[in-house]
Amino acid sequence: MELLFPENVLWMIIVGFIVAFVLAFGIGANDVANSFGTSVGAKVLTLRQACILGAIFETLGAILLGAKVSDTIRKGIIDVGSYNGTEEVLMVGNICALSGSCIWLLIATFLSLPVSGTHSIVGATLGFALVAHGAKGVNWIKAGMIVGSWFISPVLSGLVSIGLFWVISLLVLRKEDQLRHGLRLLPIFYGCTLVINVFSIFYDGPEMLGFDKIPLWGIFILSFGSGLICAFLVRVVMVPWQRKKILNSAQEISYNAATTEKSECNGAVKFTFGSQVNKIGGGSGGNSADSSRRPSYTESMENPIIMPEKPTENGSVKSGAQLLTHLVKEDEEKEKEKLVPTVKRVQDVTPSPSMKSFKTLLTQEFGPGKTTPPKVTNGTVKLDISDSSNMEYSPASSQDLEAQKKERESIKDSPESVKLFSWLQILTAIFGSFAHGGNDVSNAIGPLVALWIIGLEGSAQQKSATPIWILLYGGVGISIGLFVWGRRVIKTMGEDLTKITPSSGFCIEIGSALTVLVASNIGIPVSTTHCKVGSIVSVGRFRSRANVDWKLFRNIFLAWIVTLPVSGGISAALFAGLRLLVPH
């Protein structure tokens, strides 16, 4: 039986397919969070829904749009002509590039850090090229532009997203009647969203679909025509449907509130502790031991009770609210009495905030014959309990964290805005996933396609077209990675970095997509990951100073900086060892 590949390169093809699948898995677990992290964070989609939509549209994008970008990854970063006559060396280099990028992406995903898959594969490719041919084998202009994009991408995307959010805040969110103003602008939002995404798909599109033959004016007609048709359909169909749905929901909430208020005024009122339900003021079980038990202060706070009206000793009627207040105050005093000794012990070692300006020295014995003077600095007591351990207590730190948490949780959209922008955010996330599949599948598949074609042709020039089934192979790997491990980075992008609502999530999606589209077409290499993180942080900071986890953002930015050298270093080290297996 005749082999498709020579025996001396067959092992490279097999290893390349295995490593490329693991790399696609890593891209799915890390990079796909760009598309659906904000939607999950804004509670527009569940994690399962995001994974399903991501798997479908990432794979479609890979098949329909991935061929062109794959050509750039496998032939545009290094000079493949310098490998004529040493094709096996180039094949080993591609295996090392896949491995270096794969290892770094998996490490970053384990640390829940969103990094650029594009920069990872570029760094890994540069790594083996430096070992193979030195500095002359590297396109240093390309490398310099990538370093510049670390700063350009998040800043540009952040400014665009802030501008969009400011416009939406001015036109919708700050209005008293958000529903009326939002419905009026809804067709414009949908139309503009479709124009941006359709243009990004058709402009410089893949040859396989014939998009490269469409002139620029034809792309404008297709894009704006699609946007106008979409805006008309939204105005005729979706606006009335949304108005009816939102108003019905508001009426249902009002009805439930009125029903609850009415039931609370009845003589017999139910209250629940755990799984136990008691009746007071009219139940037959009123004389039982369980029903006579009075709830504790904690239970009263967690389970508010509206008591029935009850006559007092002098014949007057005390309302249920007054009785509840009496019970709560009585239990509260008892709880406070129990806490007095504990509070006193804490006060013995904790300075009053008003005493920060005094040089206070406390002396406390710890162990036989040992006296340790604690230091008092800015309201913080530091006690040296033993020779090797210290204890710090900061009365302000927990309060600051609690205040920051409350301020972050207070950021929310009105119910009308949530319903208006939810579908918009889903639409932009789907388009973003489609474009991401076309762009980032090539990161995993580019070197694999190079391996396949070099093995078939025996030439480093790789003149054959990218096989579609290999793109599908990469799409499947990305989908599996998203389902198995995608929740880590999705949580970082959607929940941990900042508080996201449907309105801000929509601005983040559109701002980052618009930035990637414009920057890519004017020759600035940008990363979708960097753009999305830049938009998330910028809009979050625009809404509130306490709405951004700056420590997490610092870690993410450091991960961006080390992506190129780490992936390149791993690839270079692997290549230095593996090239000994092939003749030079």
URLIN-V826050 format. One line per field, one symbol per residue. ss: DSSP state (H for helix, E for strand, - for the rest). phi: phi as a letter, one per 20 degrees, with the letter a starting at -180 (. if undefined). A space follows every 50 residues. Layout:
ss: ???
phi: ???
//
This chain:
ss: ------HHHHHHHHHHHHHHHHHHHHHHHH--HHHHHHHHH-----HHHH HHHHHHHHHHHHHHHHHHHHHHHHH--E-HHHH---HHHHHHHHHHHHHH HHHHHHHHHH------HHHHHHHHHHHHHHHHHHHHHE-HHHHHHHHHHH HHHHHHHHHHHHHHHHHHHHHHH----HHHHHHHHHHHHHHHHHHHHHHH HH----HHH-HHH--HHHHHHHHHHHHHHHHHHHHHHHHHHHHHHHHHHH HHHHHHHHHHHHHH----EEEEE--EEEEE---HHHH-HHHH----HHHH HH-------EE-----EE-HHHHHHHHHHHHHHHHHHHHHHHHHHHHHH- --HHH------EEEE-----EEEEEEE--EEEEE-----EEEEE--HHHH HHHHHHHHH-----HHHHHHHHHHHHHHHHHHHHHHHHHHHHHHHHHHHH HHHHHHH----------HHHHHHHHHHHHHHHHHH-HHHHHHHHHH-E-- -HHHHHHHHHHHHHHHHHHHH------HHHHHHHHHHHHHHHH-HHHE-H HHHHHHHHHHHHHHHHHHHHHHHHHHHHHHH---
phi: .effcfffdfffffffffffffffgffffdfffgedfffffemeceffff ffffffeffffffedffffffffeceecefffdfncffffffffffffff ffffffffffemdfceffffffffffffffffcmffedeffffffffffg efgfffffffffffffffffecfeffdfffffffeggfgfffgfgfffff efflfffgemffeefffffffffffffffffffffedfffffffffffff ffffffffffffffeffdcebccmeedddcmqefefeffffefeffffff ffcgddeffbfefenfddffffffffffffffffffffeggfffffffdd ffgfdfeeedcddcecnfmdccefedclmdeddefbfccccdcdfeffff fffffffffffbefgffgffefffffffffffffffffeefffeegffff gfffffemcfflefffffffffgfffffffffffcffffgfffecffaed dgffffffffffffffffffednefcdffffffffffffffffafeecef fffffffffffegffffffffffffgefffecfe
//
